[in-house]
């Protein structure tokens, strides 16, 4: 994964539960 702010990382954790994670 690309280096992203902590807020973005938290969002990524939530997106992980989704069927299709967003492009990072």
C-alpha positions in Angstrom: 0.0 0.0 0.0 1.1 3.6 -0.6 2.1 5.8 2.3 -1.1 7.6 3.4 -2.2 9.7 6.4 -3.5 8.0 9.5 -7.1 9.0 8.6 -6.7 7.4 5.2 -5.5 4.2 6.8 -8.5 4.1 9.1 -10.8 4.5 6.1 -8.9 1.7 4.3 -9.5 -0.6 7.3 -13.2 0.1 6.9 -13.1 -0.4 3.1 -11.4 -3.8 3.7 -14.8 -5.1 4.8 -16.3 -4.0 1.5 -16.4 -6.5 -1.4 -14.2 -4.2 -3.6 -11.6 -2.1 -1.8 -10.8 1.3 -3.4 -7.7 1.9 -5.4 -4.9 3.3 -3.2 
